[in-house]
Amino acid sequence: MNTRLYRITDPEKQKNEIEEIAQLLKSGEAVAIPTETVYGIAADCFNEKAVEKIYLAKGRPSDNPLIVHISRFEEIYSLVKEVPEKARELMNRYWPGPLTVILPKKSTVSDKVSGGLPTVAVRMPSHPVARAIIEAAGTPLAAPSANISGFPSPTSFSYVKDDMCGRLPAIVDGGDCDFGIESTVITLATDVPVLLRPGAVTHAQLEEILGEVKLHNAILNPLENNEQAASPGMKYKHYSPTASLTVLDGTKEEFIGFIKNNPHFADFALCFEGEEEEIPLPAVTFGTENDPFSQAKRLFDAFRELDSLGAKKVLVRSPSREGVGLGVCNRLYRAAGFRFISPKKGIITGITGGSGSGKSRVCELLKEKGCVIIDADKVARSVTEKGSPVIEELARAFGEDIVLPDGNIDRRLLASRAFVNDEKKHLLDSITLRRIVEICKEKAVAETEKGRNVIIDAPLLFTSGLWSICHRTVKIYAPVDVRLKRILERDGISEEEALKRFSRQTDEDRESQASDIVINNFPPYDIEQEINKYF
């Protein structure tokens, strides 16, 4: 669609433009508008078809709740069943401003807005353009951040234009956002208030008015399996740039030392202002170390800058979790998919490669360097050995008779039932792979706690999901003709059998593209020299 761009600097003097935007909203359209936190995509919260246009523009799943924005306090009564006295005190102190309060909703608020929850999230923005648009529209507006779902929230008009031109009929330019991260979200629909998403209004400030306020575990950790998101921004990975982020929690000296000791771990650094000259990598900054407000204002811009520079793998220095810093860490950790590294612990490297690539030789050389090798194939065999709890799951899925009288699995019988079609094969994988990943992770974490570097040797590193527990991934590559020659000499099989084996393995090009590092293991490359570049 054609997108009209509005530049509004003074709502009082630009009432015609405000009215045009309001008419779009009244007609059931969604429009990008500025707020003091980040830009949002706004639509009439009582119009389900209009709300659907938000999800369509963002590419966002509809199980994620939206925040409803109001311009006057009285509008809250159209949304919630009641406003308790403590909630009123909180609103009087921090509204208008970057605070969202969750309360039990009225039936007039649809599940599309609440994400299927019995509550609704409400806030009153302080941005004068946002307030003027809501007032002119004559209705509360549901408005999540104006970005493609999962990517960094936009803090300036230029970013909204990049993401939303052609997706919305109008985008309103109201200048740069003051705070740079989304509002604080607290639920008062529980016995004890719970902080769900930290922001510019801090945990300590909330407790000054409410007394005890619990911190939700998902602020600094992933949601538990099957746990429903009670607030926007609680999904496992969120706010992410295209680049892969890893967070290091340490001093500047530890950060620099890690980069020097692991020169190929990342191609960019994300650090604090004034540190970039000392860091032996191209660096982007996000505020100063002791000013969390500057970090919040700059964080999402820094993510977008990294992408514009072509960063692939970024090492980030973690800010403090105190005050507003908790909100910065919440956004950063989710953007990183909770991928952390400690300067005092070892790192986990996943290594993969097709038959004949020389992966086993590489692992032998790395073992000589002091790395701990975890063989995923051996772990895979162990999960179906006598006494494993996985055997019971397999018996329920494929028949009790696959278990022999001595408690071992009849592997031929299991294979005859599991490999009949894709559905059965997927069932087998879903039972066994989960446990394989769990065991590899348990072993790897235990060794890294001792300060030892770990290698996970996994032919199916990416398809099994094992890559997700690794700090970096390595592909051992050799051309098909070289691999074929090695296999024929090593295994004594026919060329036809060798090629059939290759055909069952993961696509070489896709593995190379997915890996952080590709090590060539064929003439004229010297494998020991290649390894020394990265380990």
N, C-alpha and C positions, 0 to 999 in steps of 0.2 A: 504494500500500500504506500501511498504518498504520505510522508510525515512532515507536518508543518512545525517549524521551530519558532518558539516565542522567547523573547528576551525581556524579562520583567525585573526592573530595578526598584520601582516604587509602585506598589499595588494601589495606592490612593490616587496616583496620577494616571494609572493605566487600567482604569476600570473596564474599558471596552475589551481589552485583551483578556482580563480576568473573566468577564462574562462569556466570551467566546469559549474559553476552556471549560467553564461551568456548564455551558450548553452541551458540549461534547459528553461530559460526565452524566448529565441528566438524560441524554439520549441513549445511554448504555454503553458508551465507549470507555476504554481505559487510556489513561494519559500519564506520562512521566512528569513528576513534579519534584522540586527540591525540598529537603527538610534540613534541620540543623545537624542531623547525624549523617545520613547518606541520602542519595536520591531514591525515590520510590515510584512504583507503578500504581496509580490510584484508580479506583473504580467504586461506584455506589455499592456499599456493603450489603444492601438489601436486594440487589438485583443479581440473581444467580448467573444469568447469562453474561452480565458485565464482569463478574468475578472470574468466570471461565476464561475471559479474554486476558486476564492477568496471567493465569496459568499457561495459556497458549503462547503469550509473548515471552515468558521466561523459560518455557520448556520445563515447568516445575511440576512434580507430582502433587496431586491434590490432597494428600494425607498430611501435608505440612500446614500448620495453622498460620493464619494471617493476622497482622495487627491492624486494628481499626483506629483511624485517626479522627479526632473531633476538634472543633474550633472553640466551643464553649462548654463549660462544665455540665450544663443542663442536658446536653446531648447524651451523656452517659446513661441516663435513665431509659433511653430507647434500646439500650444494649444489654444491661445487666439487671438481675433480679433485685439487688439492693447494694448500697454502698455503706459498708461498715464504718464506724467512727474512725478506726485506725487508718482505713483506706483514705478517708476524707482528709485526715491530717497529712498523710503522705502526699496526696494530690495538691493540697494547699501549699506545701513546701516546694514541690518540684515540678508542678505544672504551671504554665507550659514549659516543656523541657524534655530531656532525653530519658524519660522513665515510662515504661509500659507496665500496667497493672492488670493481672488476670483475676477475673471474678466469675462466678456462675452466670451463665448467659440466659437471656430470655429466648423464648421459642422463635421469635422473629429473626434471630441470627441463624443463618443456615449452616449446615455442616460443611459446606464448601469454604466458608470463612473460618470456622473453628477447627477444621481438620478432623471433624467427627467427634470432637471432645465436647463435654457439657459446659465448657467455659469459653470465655472470649477475652482476648487481649486488647487493651485500650490504651491509647496515649493521646496527649495534646501537644503537638509540635510547637516549638517557639519560633520557627521560621515565618516571617511575616507573609511571604508569598504563599506558603502552604496553608496558613490560617485563612488568608483571603479567599483562596480557591475553595476550601471546604465550606466556608461561610456562603459563598456565592452558589455553590452546588446545592446547598440546602439539605445535605445529608452527610452522615459520617462516611468516610472513605476507607475501604480496605486498601492497604498499601505495603507490600513487601518491597525489598530493595530492587532497583531498576537495572538488574544485570541478568545475563543468561544464568540459569540456575546452576549453582555450584561454583561459579567463578567469582572473582573479587567484587565486592560491592562498589558502586561508583560514587566517588566523592566530588566529582566535577562534571560539568555539562558535557565536556568533550568525550568522557568515557561513556556517558549515557547515549550520546549520539552514535558512538562506535557500536554499542550493543543493540540499540533499539530502533535505529532508523530503518524504516520499512516494516517494522513490527507493530508500530503504534501510529495513530493518526496525528498525535501531537507530543512534543517534548518541550518542557518549560525550562529555560535557562534562568536560574536564580543565583548564579555565582557558586563559589566553592563552599562546601559544607564546613561547619565550624568544628565538629568533633571527629569525624572520619571513621568512626565505628558505630554500629547500630546501638539502639537504646538499651538500657538496663531493663531486664524483664524479671518481675517478681510475681509469684502467685500467692494470692490471699484466699484461695479456695481450698486450703488445707488447714489442719489444726494449728500447725506452726508454719508461718510464712517461709517460702523456699525461693531462694535466688536461683533462677534458671539460666539467665544469661547476663553476665556482668557487663557494665558499660561505664559511662561517665558519672552516674550516681553510684557510689561505692557501697560495698557491704556494710562498712562501718556507719555510713550515713543512714542507711536503711534501719540499722539496729538502734540508732539514736531515737527513732520514732516508734518502731515496732517491738523493741526488745529483741528476743532471740529470733534470728533469721538463719535457717539452714542453708548450706551450700549444696546444690545438686551435684551428685557425683559426676555427671556428664559435662560439667564446666571444664574440667581438665582431663577427662577420660571419654572414650567412646560410650555411646548408649549400650546398655546390656542387650543381649539378643532378644528380639521380639518386643523390646520396650518402645512404647509409643512416644513420639516427640511431643512434649507438652508446650513447647515454645519454638518459634522460628530459630534456625541456626543450631539445632541440636543433633542433626544428622551426623553420621560418622565422619564424612569428609565434606568440607564446606569452605566457601570463600577462596577456593584454590586457584593459583595461577596454573598455566600449562606446565611450567617447570616443576620438577619434583623437589620438595623441600625436606631437609633433615635438620632437626633442632638440636643444638649443643648447649647444655646448661653448664656454663663455666665462666671463668674470668676471661678478660681479653687475652692474657698471656696463654691460658689454656687453649683458647680458640685458635690463636695464631700457631701455637705449638702443634695442635692436631693437624692443621692444614699442612704444615711443613713436614710432619711425619707421614701424612697420607696425601701426597700431592695430586693424586688423580681421583680423590674421593668426590670432589665437586669441581664445577667449572666457574662458579660464581659464589660470592659471599654476600650475605645480608647482615649488616652490622650497624653500629651506632655512629653518628656523626663524629668526625675527628679520628676514627679508627682506620678508615679506608686506606690511608697512606702506608700503614704498617702491615697490612694484610697482603700476603703474596698471592692474591687472586684478584681478578676484576671484582669490584665491590659496589653494591648499592646500599644506601643508608636509609634508616627509618627512625628519625628523631634522635634525641640525645639520651644517654644512658640513664640519667637521673630525672628525666622529664617524661612521665608516661603519657601526658596529654599530647606532647609532640610526637610520640611513637604512635598513638592512636590516630592522629590526624594524617600521618604519613604512610601507615602500614599498607593499606590497599593500593595506594598510588605506587608504592615500591614493588608490590607484586606485579602490577601491570608494566612497570618499567623493566623488570627482569624479563618478562615475556617479549617486550619490544627489542631487547638486546639479544634475544635468542638463547637465553640461559636454559640449560637442560637439567642440571642437578645443582641445587643451591644448599650451602651450609649456612644456617641461621644462628646467630647468637641470641639466646633466650633473654628476654627482659625479666625484671622482678615481677613477682605475682602480687605485690602489695598494691592496695588502692586501685586506681584506674588500670594499673599494670595487669591486674587479673583479667580484665576485659581484653587487653592486648594479647595476653598469653592464650586466652580462650580462642580468639580468632586465628592466631598463629598456629596453635597445636592442631586445630581442625584442618587448616589449610595444608598442614604437613601430613595429615592422616595419622597423627600421633606417632610419627617416626622420630625417635629420639636417639641421641648418642651421648655418651659420657666420656670425658677425657681420661677418666680413671678406669674405664672398662674396655673390653675388647669390642671389635666390630664383627658383624656377621656378613659373610660374603656368600652369595649363592652362585654356584658354577654349573653350567650346563653345556651340552655339546652332543652332536650326533655320534653314532657308532663309528669308531675309527678316527675320531677327531683328536684323540690323545688326551682326553679329559682325565683319565686315570693317572697318566704320567704327570700331568700338571699337579694333581692332588698329592702325589708322592713327593714332588719337589717342594710343595707348600708345607707338607708335614715336616720335611727336613728343616724348614724355616721356623718351625715351632707352632704352626697352626694346628688346631684340632679339626680333624676331618669327621664329618657326620655323613655316612653313606645312606642316602634316602632309600636306595633299593634294599639294603639290609633292614632298615626300619620297616619298609613295606612288608618284607617277609615275616618280621617279628609280630606284626599286628594280626596275622592269621595263624600263629603258632599256638600249640596247646596251652590252654589257660588264659588266652587273651579274651577280654570281654567282647571284642568284635565278633568272635565266633558265634556267640548267642544271637547277635543282630543278623549275621549272615544266615544262620539257620532259620530264623523267623522269615527272612526274605526269600530264601531259595530252597527251603525244605530241611527238615530235621535230619534227613538221611545223608546230608552232605558231611555230617560229623561222624567220623569213624568210632568204633567202640573204644579205642584208646584215647579219644578226645581230640585227635588231630583232624584237620580238614581233608576231605577227599578232593584234592585240587582239580583233578580231571572232571569229576562230576560237577563241581562248582563252575568250572569254565564252560562246560557243555550247556549250562543253564544261564550263565551270565552273559555269554557272548552271542546269544541268538539274535539280539536286536539292540538298537541304540538305547532304548528305554531301560532294558535290563542292565546294559553296561553302565549307564548313568547311575542306576541304583547301586551297583557294586561300588562304583567310584565314590558315591556320596557317603557310603558306610566306611570305606577304608581310608580315603584320602583325608577325611576330617581328623582321624586318629593319627595318621602319619604326620600331618602338619603339627598337631599338638605335641607329639613326642619329640620331633625335631626342634620345635621351639623350646620345650622344657630343657632339652640337653644343651642347646645353643646358649640360652640365657644363663644357665648354671655355669657354663665355662666362661662367658663374657664377664660375669660377676667376679671371676678370679683374675680378670685382666688379660685373658687369652683371646686371640683372634680365632674365629671359627669359620670353617668352610663347609657349606652344605652342598654335597655332590648330588645333583638331582637331574637326571635326564629330562624329567617332566617339570622343571622348575616353574614354568609359567602356567601350564595347564593344570597343575596340581594346586596352585595357590601358594606354594612355598616361597615364591618371590616376596610375598607380603611381609614376611618376618625378617627379611634381609635388609641390611643397610645399603648394600650395593649388589649388582648382579653382573656376572661375567659370562660371556659366550666364548667357548673355545672353537675356533673355526678352522676347517680344512676343506678344500674342494672335494667334490664327489669322487673324482678319479683317484685322489690320494687316499681318501678314506676307504674306497673299495679295495685298493691294493693292500692296505693294512689289514682289513678284515679277512681277505682271502688268505693272507700269510698267517694270520694269528689263529683263526678259527677253523680253517680247513673246510669251509663250506663252498658251495657253488656260487658263481656270480649271480645266478637267478635268485638264490636264497638271500644273498647279501642285499640285492636291490629291493627285494620284497621287504626285508627288515627296514631299509631306509624309508620305504613308502609308508611305514606305520609310525614313523617318528615325526616330531614337530617340524614345521616348515622352517628351514634354515634362515631364510631372509627375514622372516617375521621375528625369530628369536634374536637375530642380530640387531634389528631395529629396537626391540624391547629392552635389550641389555644396556647397562651403563658403560660397560667396557667390552670390546671385542679383542681377543688375543689370537693372533694368527699362529698356527702350528703346522707349517708346511714349508719346504724349501722355497726361498733362501732364508727364512726366518729361523733364528736360534731360540728355542722355547725358553731356555733359562734366562737369556737376555730380555725376552719379552716379559717374562714374569717379574723380573727385577724392576721393570718400569712402574709396576703397579703395587708390588708387595715388598 
